[in-house]
Amino acid sequence: MGESRKYSCGIDIGSRSTKVVILGENNRVLGRGHFLTAGKPLVAASEALKEALLAARCKPDDIAVAATGYGRKLVPDVNFHYTSVTCHAAGAFMTFPKTRNVLNIGALRSIAIRLNEDGRVHRFRLNDRCGAGVGRSLERMADTIEIPLEEIGQLALFSKNPQPIPSICSVLAETEILNHITHDVHPPDIIRGVCEALAERLATLLKGIWVPDGETTLTGGVAKNAGMVYALEDALKTDINIHHDSEFMGAIGAALLAGESLTRESLVRKI
């Protein structure tokens, strides 16, 4: 690969957005990039990478690149490919070394991961078809009640009478939301009800591989939704670790693993 690769880069291509992180010495984040995937993973990866390179003040030749996410094998000129499970586990363990439980919530898929004490993946579970699309469900709810997605998390905290949303089917749940709207139910109560319903499903997923005395870390963009975090903590009866780079955790993990591969290759060359 050549010794000019002095930094490591992770590209995480999700169904909704693509994230890029460049790590430097001591795994310090030098640059981040973010771009909506919008069905064009190659364009999104290219634009997010440009943003990260600009922030890190480095050139493409300076980095070893690892890709993860559903579109990881579509990106050209990538040095390594890793699964989302491996990358989110690595990122969560680096930021919170006592983490034993990781919950990654994406737009279309959620993953529960159990870690060993050394941070290696012990077991993991994916959501089933009926539980799919937590992130997308929140987007649809925001569209239905005509409130920006970025605002619904805070609004949920103002709820005084959460309205139950019993259906796990997103289409039927949307019908129930519309029914609440026609009966003049306050939006915070609708949002809180949806958050609690989704949190219960996610808690069930994670408890299947749960380490009760271990810390729990949330990764993915939903970590920015205060209403979902609050509902998850209530459903799991535990505090949840939230990092300011939670949305970038898959990219961070990919960059970490790329850096480790660089180190191993360097050692091999010296032998």
N, C-alpha and C positions, 0 to 999 in steps of 0.2 A: 504493500500500500504506500510505502514511502514515508520517511521520517518527517516530511513537511506537514503532516496532519497533526497539528498540535492542539486542536480543539475537537470536541465531540458534539454532534448535533442529532437531535431526535425529531422526527416528523411523525405526528399522530393524525391520521386521516380518519375523521369520524363522519357519520352520515350528515350531520348538521354543520360542523365546522372543522377546520384543519388547523392544528397547532404546531408550532415549531419552537424549539428551545436549543440554544447553543450554550454549552458548559465549558468553563475554563479551568484554571488551576483550583484544586480543592473543591471541585464540583460547584463552583460559583456560577450562577446564571449571568451570562454576558449579554444575551439578547433573546427576545421573544418575538414571535410572529403569529398572527391570527387572521384567518380568512374564512368566510362562509364557503362550504364545499359546494352547495347548490348543484349537485349532480355532475360537477366538473373537478374531480380530485386532482388531476394534473395541474390545472390552472390554479387551484387553491393552494396546492403544495408549493408551486413556483412563487406565488405572490407572498405567501407566509414566510418562505425561506428568504426572499429578498428583504422583507421587513426585519427578520431576525439578524441577517448579515449586516444590515445597515446599523442596527442597534449595537451589535457586538464589534463593529468596526473591523471586520475581517473579510477575507475573500473565500470563494468556494474551495480553492485549493488548500485552505487552512484547516478544513474540517473533514472528519470521518462521519458519514451519515448513516443513521439507522432509522428504519421506517417501521411503524406499527399501525394498527387500526385496520378497518375493513379494506382500505385501498392500498395497503402497504406494498403489494407486489406490482402495483401499476406504475410506481415512480421509478424513472430511469436513474442510473448512476448512483445507486444506493449500495453502500458497503455491507450492511447487515439488515436482516429482517427478524423481527421478534413479535410474538403474540401480544395482544392487549393484556392478557392475564399477567404475563411475565413483566411487562413494562409498568403497569399500575402497581404491582406488588413492589417492584424495585423503587419506584418513586415514593410510594407511601412509607416504605421502611427507611429510606434515607432521611426523609423529613421528620418522621416520628419513629425512632428506633425501638420503641416498646410496642409498636403496632403488631397485633396478632390477627386482627380482623380488618379486612379491606372491603369496602362496598363502592364499586364504580357504577355510577348511574349515567347512562348515555341517552341520546334521543330515542334510539330504537332498542337498545339492549342494556340490561343491568347484569353485573357480575359480582358474586360474593366470593371472596378469597380468604382462605385460612393460611397463615404463615407459621413456619417454625420459628424458634427463637433466633435463628441466624438470618431470618428474612427470606428464606426459600419457600416457594409455594408448596404447601402440603396437600391442600384440596381446594377445589373451586366448584361453584355451581353457576349456571346461566339461568336467567329467567325463562319460564315456559312461555308458550305462545299467548296465553291469556293474560300474562303479566307483562307483555312486551310494551315497549314504547313509553316509559315513564316521562322522559323529557318531551317526547312528542305530545303526550297527553296534556302536559302543562301548557304547551304551545297552543293546542286546540282550545283549552279552557280560556286562555288569555284572549284568543281571537273571538270566542263565543261571547264573552262578557265585555269585549272591546276595551281591554285594559292592556297596556304594554307589558310584555313578558317580564321585563326588568323590574316592574313595580309590584307584581302579584305577591312576591315573597314577603315584602314588608307589610302589605295590606292584610295578609293572613294573620299577622300578630295582633291586629285590632279587632279580631272576631270576638263577639260575646256569646254567640249562639251558633256554633258550627253545625252546618246541615249535613246529615249523612248522605253519602253517595255509595249505596250498596253494590252497584253493578261493577264488575271488573272489566266489562267490555267497554272500550273507549267510545264506541258509537252510542250504546245505551246510556253511558254516563253523560254524554253530551246532551241527550234527550232530557235527562234528569236535571241537568244544569239549566237548560232552557225553561223547564217547568218551574224551577225556583225563581228564575228571572221574571216570568209572567206573574208570579205571586209576590213580586216586590221584595224578595229576600235580599238583604244587604250583601253586596259583593264580597266583603271580607268573610262573611259566614259561609258563602259558597266556596270560596278559595280554600278556607281552612278545612272544610269538609273533604274537598278533593285531596288536599295534602295528607290528611289523616288516612284516607282510603288507600292512597298510594304507599304511604309509609308502612301500613300494616302488611301489604303485600311484600314490600322489600324486607321488612323485619323477618317475615316467614322464610324468605329466601336465605338470609344471612344466618338465621338461627339453625339452619340445617347443618352448618359446619362451624358453629359458634365456639369460640374460646372464651368462657365467661369472665375469667380474670385478666384477659388481655385487653389492650387499648383497641379502639375502633376508629378507623380513619375513612373519611368519605372523599372520593375523587370524582372528577368530572364537573361539568358546568353547573349541574343542579346544586352543587355545594354553595353556590352564590345565592340560592333561594332560601332566605331565612325561615320562611314558613315550613318548607320541607325539612330543613335541619331540625327545627323545633319538634315537628311531628315525629321524625325518626328517633330523636332522643327520647321522646315520650314512649314510643312503641317498643324501643329496645331497653328502656330503663337504664340508660347509661349515657355519659358524655361522649361526644363525637369530636375527633380531631378534624379541624378545618384549617388548611393552609392557604395563604393568599394566592398560591399558584396551583390550587386544587384542579382548576380547569386544564392546566398544562401538565398534570402529573404523568400522563401516559408518555408525552414527549420527553419529560425529564427522565423517566425510567429508561426510555430508548437511548437517550444520550448517555446515561450512566453505563448501560450495557455496552454501548459502542466504545466508551472510554476504557472499560475493562478489557475489551477485545484488543484495543490498541496497545494497552500495557502488556498483554500476553504476547502479542506479535513482536513487540520491542524486545522482550526478554528472550524469545526464541532466536531473534537475529543476533543477540549478543552471545548466545551459547556457541 
